[in-house]
């Protein structure tokens, strides 16, 4: 087993917290993604797990063993860096086997492991080349193969695909997901790319300003964000937000925004009761709004300002009072800038947010 427990870990640079009181359990053989914008602390947390930057507080346990203050070589981990970090003067074979040689692994075992790792990454025919004779994608495969050859129980990956072009990233995402399911290592993967996170991770831990905001399955993080930041960071386009006020109580409770009214379900009304008479913020995804070309009961009349044909969908920019929303429609939905359309906001897709705390209430 290679369960990783991060318990109350903090890291300071001067008087500033890069990571604050992080608590995470990464299950054996799980693929966990640390996701967040640049400077949010995800790489700092990964380096603390690797032993490349010691935590100032808290504990890190791997397979029940406290490794908080152990050097990297004693943690039984492998790491893949953003910059590849492969030696330009060595062949691919020598690069993959470097860590094994440092551990004084027998030559026959090194040969076997290097060949196995190269086969997994489909780079068997590159073993005698040097990095200068390879593309960026091939170099990245070498870096991954070197980590796998160590057969460590824990694999740490720090934005390994960020230096690749878009098409190659797409290919490598699928390759890595297949590969890691085969090797069954416990993996922590750092990225700022939400598509990588949503498509690859078993769970996603979203970070902001050194604090873990939410950790859950990708579908849950996307459809049920814990707060406004998670909703705005996850998704392309990000979640729409509409400011309004809550009035009434019980079954008569309604949200009003720009002269429109939306009645929540009975279950949601109970959660919103404490905001009655106060501000509320509605969050809804672009694809969850229903767009109509004619008036209908419960539909809101709005103006289209921009139409972006994206092949599989049309993305509309809608003016709703003081709010500008993104709405996804079927590509056959015919509309032009300046046209009036009607929107329905299905209540089961609305997230209700307390503007003061930015936490999702219901």
RODO-2510 file (C-alpha; in nm, 4 decimals, decimal comma):
residues 362
     n   res          X          Y          Z
     1     x     0,0000     0,0000     0,0000
     2     x     0,1051     0,3620    -0,0582
     3     x    -0,1558     0,5809     0,1070
     4     x    -0,0383     0,9400     0,1533
     5     x    -0,1679     1,1448     0,4461
     6     x    -0,1072     1,5188     0,4589
     7     x    -0,2051     1,6405     0,8048
     8     x    -0,2110     2,0102     0,8926
     9     x     0,0805     2,0936     0,6621
    10     x     0,1828     2,4595     0,6355
    11     x     0,4728     2,6237     0,4539
    12     x     0,5873     2,9826     0,5088
    13     x     0,8063     3,2041     0,2953
    14     x     0,8923     3,4938     0,5236
    15     x     0,5646     3,6017     0,6811
    16     x     0,3511     3,4677     0,3952
    17     x     0,1805     3,1299     0,3863
    18     x     0,2427     2,9414     0,0611
    19     x     0,0418     2,6490     0,2067
    20     x    -0,1862     2,6843     0,5080
    21     x    -0,3096     2,3899     0,7166
    22     x    -0,3465     2,1456     0,4262
    23     x    -0,5255     1,8204     0,5066
    24     x    -0,5526     1,5499     0,2404
    25     x    -0,5589     1,1726     0,2224
    26     x    -0,4570     1,0222    -0,1114
    27     x    -0,5725     0,6635    -0,1224
    28     x    -0,3562     0,3741    -0,2365
    29     x    -0,3269     0,3734    -0,6204
    30     x    -0,5392     0,6888    -0,6464
    31     x    -0,4697     0,9615    -0,9012
    32     x    -0,5168     1,2938    -0,7202
    33     x    -0,4817     1,6253    -0,9034
    34     x    -0,3757     1,9451    -0,7269
    35     x    -0,5388     2,2206    -0,9320
    36     x    -0,5229     2,5966    -0,9015
    37     x    -0,3894     2,9192    -1,0527
    38     x    -0,0206     3,0086    -1,0536
    39     x     0,1065     3,0922    -0,7048
    40     x    -0,1718     2,9079    -0,5185
    41     x     0,0695     2,6711    -0,3392
    42     x     0,0132     2,3461    -0,5280
    43     x     0,3790     2,2959    -0,6295
    44     x     0,4945     2,3967    -0,2792
    45     x     0,2696     2,1268    -0,1322
    46     x     0,3982     1,8714    -0,3835
    47     x     0,7589     1,9602    -0,2979
    48     x     0,6799     1,9106     0,0711
    49     x     0,5567     1,5590    -0,0067
    50     x     0,8708     1,4979    -0,2143
    51     x     1,1045     1,6305     0,0541
    52     x     1,2372     1,9058    -0,1708
    53     x     1,0969     2,1726     0,0619
    54     x     1,0390     2,0851     0,4251
    55     x     0,7044     2,1715     0,5821
    56     x     0,7063     2,4288     0,8632
    57     x     0,4155     2,2574     1,0395
    58     x     0,2165     1,9376     1,0147
    59     x     0,2951     1,5813     0,9161
    60     x     0,3319     1,3835     0,5925
    61     x     0,2864     1,0074     0,6135
    62     x     0,3434     0,7588     0,3315
    63     x     0,2121     0,4080     0,3968
    64     x     0,1801     0,5024     0,7647
    65     x     0,5462     0,6074     0,7918
    66     x     0,6216     0,9642     0,9013
    67     x     0,8412     1,1107     0,6241
    68     x     0,7959     1,4782     0,7150
    69     x     1,1665     1,5419     0,7703
    70     x     1,3197     1,2595     0,5680
    71     x     1,5340     1,3452     0,2621
    72     x     1,3816     1,2636    -0,0804
    73     x     1,5952     0,9515    -0,1277
    74     x     1,4404     0,7858     0,1773
    75     x     1,0762     0,8483     0,0849
    76     x     1,0428     0,5807    -0,1889
    77     x     0,9011     0,8248    -0,4409
    78     x     0,9602     0,9163    -0,8059
    79     x     0,9061     1,2629    -0,9503
    80     x     0,8479     1,4039    -1,2988
    81     x     0,9366     1,7710    -1,3370
    82     x     0,7901     2,0357    -1,5648
    83     x     1,1326     2,0957    -1,7256
    84     x     1,1917     1,7220    -1,8023
    85     x     1,5314     1,7389    -1,6195
    86     x     1,6966     1,4790    -1,8418
    87     x     2,0724     1,4811    -1,9029
    88     x     2,1627     1,6090    -2,2533
    89     x     2,4941     1,4160    -2,2705
    90     x     2,3340     1,0788    -2,1952
    91     x     2,1396     0,8457    -2,4208
    92     x     1,7745     0,7744    -2,3504
    93     x     1,8721     0,4366    -2,2052
    94     x     2,1194     0,5969    -1,9658
    95     x     1,8708     0,8672    -1,8664
    96     x     1,6004     0,6131    -1,7805
    97     x     1,8422     0,4006    -1,5831
    98     x     2,0159     0,6854    -1,4002
    99     x     1,8278     0,6550    -1,0722
   100     x     1,8698     0,2793    -1,0703
   101     x     2,2461     0,3132    -1,1129
   102     x     2,2582     0,5621    -0,8254
   103     x     2,0810     0,2998    -0,6124
   104     x     2,3437     0,0415    -0,7179
   105     x     2,0822    -0,1814    -0,8810
   106     x     2,2365    -0,4846    -1,0569
   107     x     2,3015    -0,4278    -1,4288
   108     x     2,0683    -0,7030    -1,5461
   109     x     1,7855    -0,5563    -1,3377
   110     x     1,8552    -0,2084    -1,4764
   111     x     1,8355    -0,3399    -1,8326
   112     x     1,5080    -0,5183    -1,7609
   113     x     1,3435    -0,2185    -1,5955
   114     x     1,4629     0,0271    -1,8613
   115     x     1,3277    -0,1957    -2,1381
   116     x     0,9939    -0,2353    -1,9579
   117     x     0,9557     0,1390    -1,8999
   118     x     1,0511     0,2185    -2,2600
   119     x     0,7934    -0,0309    -2,3853
   120     x     0,5206     0,1214    -2,1683
   121     x     0,5977     0,4673    -2,3094
   122     x     0,6437     0,3404    -2,6679
   123     x     0,9992     0,4737    -2,6954
   124     x     1,1863     0,1439    -2,7477
   125     x     1,3310     0,2699    -3,0768
   126     x     1,4731     0,5851    -2,9095
   127     x     1,6894     0,4165    -2,6460
   128     x     2,0210     0,4978    -2,8162
   129     x     1,9329     0,8585    -2,9037
   130     x     2,0283     1,1700    -2,7124
   131     x     1,7747     1,4341    -2,6013
   132     x     1,8922     1,6827    -2,8680
   133     x     1,7671     1,4397    -3,1356
   134     x     1,4138     1,4201    -2,9932
   135     x     1,0957     1,6277    -2,9837
   136     x     0,9509     1,7790    -2,6664
   137     x     0,6921     1,5031    -2,6434
   138     x     0,9579     1,2335    -2,6721
   139     x     1,1684     1,3988    -2,4016
   140     x     0,8646     1,4078    -2,1747
   141     x     0,8124     1,0367    -2,2299
   142     x     1,1752     0,9768    -2,1298
   143     x     1,1216     1,1704    -1,8054
   144     x     0,8114     0,9639    -1,7259
   145     x     0,9888     0,6379    -1,8154
   146     x     1,2761     0,7272    -1,5798
   147     x     1,0276     0,7772    -1,2943
   148     x     0,8460     0,4503    -1,3700
   149     x     1,1683     0,2504    -1,3909
   150     x     1,2261     0,3203    -1,0209
   151     x     0,9060     0,1271    -0,9469
   152     x     0,8311     0,3593    -0,6575
   153     x     0,4963     0,3299    -0,4837
   154     x     0,4407     0,7056    -0,5104
   155     x     0,4649     0,9123    -0,8300
   156     x     0,4701     1,2928    -0,8105
   157     x     0,4188     1,4936    -1,1298
   158     x     0,4650     1,8716    -1,1497
   159     x     0,2888     2,0119    -1,4594
   160     x     0,4584     1,7549    -1,6853
   161     x     0,2632     1,8509    -1,9983
   162     x     0,2735     2,2304    -1,9760
   163     x     0,5660     2,2666    -2,2199
   164     x     0,3912     2,0699    -2,4948
   165     x     0,1715     2,2090    -2,7715
   166     x    -0,2058     2,1631    -2,7497
   167     x    -0,2335     1,8588    -2,9790
   168     x     0,0532     1,6767    -2,8088
   169     x    -0,0934     1,7550    -2,4641
   170     x    -0,4183     1,5929    -2,5752
   171     x    -0,2322     1,2799    -2,6849
   172     x    -0,0152     1,2643    -2,3728
   173     x    -0,3156     1,3072    -2,1393
   174     x    -0,4703     0,9898    -2,2741
   175     x    -0,1350     0,8075    -2,2683
   176     x    -0,0632     0,9053    -1,9072
   177     x    -0,4087     0,8055    -1,7899
   178     x    -0,3713     0,4634    -1,9543
   179     x    -0,0188     0,4235    -1,8228
   180     x    -0,0906     0,5134    -1,4620
   181     x    -0,3860     0,2765    -1,4494
   182     x    -0,1438    -0,0002    -1,5523
   183     x     0,1397     0,0747    -1,3094
   184     x    -0,1040     0,1280    -1,0179
   185     x     0,1112     0,3871    -0,8423
   186     x    -0,0347     0,6409    -0,6015
   187     x    -0,0056     0,9648    -0,7979
   188     x    -0,0204     1,3345    -0,7123
   189     x    -0,0381     1,5456    -1,0262
   190     x    -0,0003     1,9256    -1,0203
   191     x    -0,1549     2,1382    -1,2946
   192     x    -0,3239     2,4726    -1,3584
   193     x    -0,5057     2,3211    -1,6585
   194     x    -0,8621     2,2365    -1,5582
   195     x    -0,9129     2,0132    -1,8641
   196     x    -0,6219     1,7948    -1,7534
   197     x    -0,7651     1,7825    -1,4031
   198     x    -1,1198     1,6958    -1,5078
   199     x    -1,0180     1,4350    -1,7641
   200     x    -0,7410     1,2586    -1,5688
   201     x    -0,7978     1,2725    -1,1946
   202     x    -0,9851     1,0293    -0,9709
   203     x    -1,0269     1,3311    -0,7426
   204     x    -0,9362     1,6996    -0,7707
   205     x    -0,8142     1,9195    -0,4862
   206     x    -0,8662     2,2840    -0,5828
   207     x    -0,6293     2,5316    -0,4148
   208     x    -0,6362     2,9085    -0,3728
   209     x    -0,3904     3,1243    -0,1780
   210     x    -0,2379     2,8184    -0,0108
   211     x    -0,5713     2,6780     0,1090
   212     x    -0,7516     2,3706    -0,0246
   213     x    -1,0976     2,4908    -0,1262
   214     x    -1,2571     2,1593    -0,2232
   215     x    -1,1494     1,7998    -0,2814
   216     x    -1,3871     1,5646    -0,4596
   217     x    -1,4527     1,3688    -0,7778
   218     x    -1,4225     1,5768    -1,0988
   219     x    -1,7966     1,5593    -1,1743
   220     x    -1,8828     1,6836    -0,8246
   221     x    -1,6289     1,9661    -0,8280
   222     x    -1,7706     2,0768    -1,1641
   223     x    -2,1429     2,0518    -1,0924
   224     x    -2,1433     2,1175    -0,7166
   225     x    -1,8637     2,3668    -0,6392
   226     x    -1,8115     2,4386    -0,2705
   227     x    -1,7744     2,8130    -0,3243
   228     x    -1,7733     3,0857    -0,5881
   229     x    -1,3998     3,0562    -0,6571
   230     x    -1,4251     2,6867    -0,7476
   231     x    -1,7235     2,7573    -0,9740
   232     x    -1,5412     3,0404    -1,1490
   233     x    -1,2121     2,8514    -1,1864
   234     x    -1,3541     2,5214    -1,3118
   235     x    -1,5260     2,5192    -1,6484
   236     x    -1,4806     2,6831    -1,9877
   237     x    -1,6607     2,9153    -1,9898
   238     x    -1,6664     2,9547    -1,6103
   239     x    -1,9884     2,9456    -1,4122
   240     x    -2,2190     3,2463    -1,4550
   241     x    -2,3082     3,4530    -1,1477
   242     x    -2,6201     3,6681    -1,1047
   243     x    -2,6706     3,9004    -0,8060
   244     x    -3,0106     3,9308    -0,6474
   245     x    -3,1973     3,9409    -0,3164
   246     x    -3,4012     3,6881    -0,1197
   247     x    -3,7529     3,7713    -0,0011
   248     x    -4,0200     3,5882     0,1955
   249     x    -4,0001     3,2710     0,3993
   250     x    -4,0931     2,9058     0,3816
   251     x    -4,2861     2,8146     0,0681
   252     x    -4,3181     3,1836    -0,0294
   253     x    -3,9418     3,2445    -0,0462
   254     x    -3,8207     3,3829    -0,3826
   255     x    -3,5036     3,5326    -0,5289
   256     x    -3,5383     3,8548    -0,7250
   257     x    -3,2845     3,9784    -0,9785
   258     x    -3,3206     4,2551    -1,2379
   259     x    -3,6982     4,2510    -1,2061
   260     x    -3,7193     3,8726    -1,2439
   261     x    -3,8167     3,6135    -0,9854
   262     x    -3,6979     3,2585    -0,9281
   263     x    -3,8622     3,0325    -0,6716
   264     x    -3,6280     2,7702    -0,5220
   265     x    -3,7398     2,4194    -0,4347
   266     x    -3,8749     2,3496    -0,0866
   267     x    -3,5466     2,1873     0,0165
   268     x    -3,3415     2,4814    -0,1108
   269     x    -3,5798     2,7295     0,0548
   270     x    -3,4914     2,5871     0,3961
   271     x    -3,1208     2,6460     0,3338
   272     x    -3,1871     2,9995     0,2043
   273     x    -3,4143     3,1007     0,4917
   274     x    -3,1298     3,2698     0,6823
   275     x    -3,0604     3,4985     0,3818
   276     x    -3,4170     3,6310     0,3643
   277     x    -3,4058     4,0064     0,3155
   278     x    -3,0370     3,9923     0,2194
   279     x    -2,8313     3,9582    -0,0963
   280     x    -2,7876     3,6270    -0,2735
   281     x    -2,5842     3,5191    -0,5754
   282     x    -2,7048     3,2622    -0,8273
   283     x    -2,4488     3,0442    -1,0048
   284     x    -2,5341     2,8461    -1,3176
   285     x    -2,3344     2,6810    -1,5964
   286     x    -2,3592     2,7971    -1,9582
   287     x    -2,4895     2,4587    -2,0758
   288     x    -2,7559     2,4359    -1,8036
   289     x    -2,9642     2,7316    -1,9207
   290     x    -3,2444     2,6658    -2,1701
   291     x    -3,2519     2,9109    -2,4604
   292     x    -3,5819     2,9732    -2,6441
   293     x    -3,6578     3,1781    -2,9533
   294     x    -4,0093     3,2699    -2,8340
   295     x    -4,1677     3,3790    -2,5028
   296     x    -4,2645     3,1018    -2,2617
   297     x    -4,3821     3,0644    -1,9024
   298     x    -4,0972     3,1183    -1,6569
   299     x    -3,8586     3,2370    -1,9282
   300     x    -3,6635     3,5639    -1,9031
   301     x    -3,6336     3,7974    -2,2000
   302     x    -3,2705     3,8934    -2,2711
   303     x    -3,0561     4,0464    -2,5468
   304     x    -2,7771     3,8646    -2,7327
   305     x    -2,4625     4,0760    -2,7677
   306     x    -2,2124     3,8245    -2,9117
   307     x    -2,2427     3,4909    -3,0954
   308     x    -1,9399     3,2578    -3,1039
   309     x    -1,9839     2,9503    -3,3308
   310     x    -1,7627     2,6752    -3,1847
   311     x    -1,8612     2,3827    -3,4060
   312     x    -2,0246     2,1565    -3,1490
   313     x    -2,2060     2,4518    -2,9897
   314     x    -2,2776     2,8206    -3,0189
   315     x    -2,1631     3,0298    -2,7244
   316     x    -2,3833     3,3345    -2,6688
   317     x    -2,2975     3,6379    -2,4592
   318     x    -2,6194     3,7612    -2,3021
   319     x    -2,6967     4,0930    -2,1334
   320     x    -2,9232     4,0483    -1,8327
   321     x    -2,9556     4,3779    -1,6522
   322     x    -2,6147     4,4467    -1,5036
   323     x    -2,4963     4,0907    -1,5631
   324     x    -2,3196     3,9501    -1,8678
   325     x    -2,3754     3,5759    -1,9042
   326     x    -2,2356     3,3008    -2,1259
   327     x    -2,4982     3,0628    -2,2625
   328     x    -2,4333     2,7458    -2,4619
   329     x    -2,6813     2,6538    -2,7355
   330     x    -2,7085     2,3866    -3,0040
   331     x    -2,5229     2,4871    -3,3235
   332     x    -2,8540     2,4850    -3,5146
   333     x    -3,0030     2,7519    -3,2853
   334     x    -3,0129     3,0517    -3,5189
   335     x    -2,9488     3,3876    -3,3540
   336     x    -2,7594     3,7100    -3,4262
   337     x    -2,6186     3,9908    -3,2104
   338     x    -2,8973     4,2260    -3,1025
   339     x    -3,1677     3,9563    -3,1151
   340     x    -3,4005     3,8967    -2,8225
   341     x    -3,4155     3,5435    -2,6795
   342     x    -3,5700     3,3883    -2,3700
   343     x    -3,3869     3,2003    -2,0951
   344     x    -3,5023     2,9454    -1,8430
   345     x    -3,2896     2,8806    -1,5351
   346     x    -3,3702     2,5243    -1,4177
   347     x    -3,3672     2,5456    -1,0376
   348     x    -3,2005     2,2048    -0,9986
   349     x    -2,8934     2,3446    -1,1796
   350     x    -2,8721     2,6714    -0,9815
   351     x    -2,6132     2,7050    -0,7046
   352     x    -2,7137     2,9554    -0,4346
   353     x    -2,4221     3,1528    -0,2893
   354     x    -2,3861     3,3792     0,0120
   355     x    -2,2103     3,6863    -0,1387
   356     x    -2,0493     3,7732     0,1939
   357     x    -1,8675     3,4407     0,2433
   358     x    -1,8773     3,3268    -0,1223
   359     x    -1,9785     2,9820     0,0084
   360     x    -2,2468     2,7778    -0,1662
   361     x    -2,5536     2,7630     0,0595
   362     x    -2,7547     2,5193    -0,1518
***
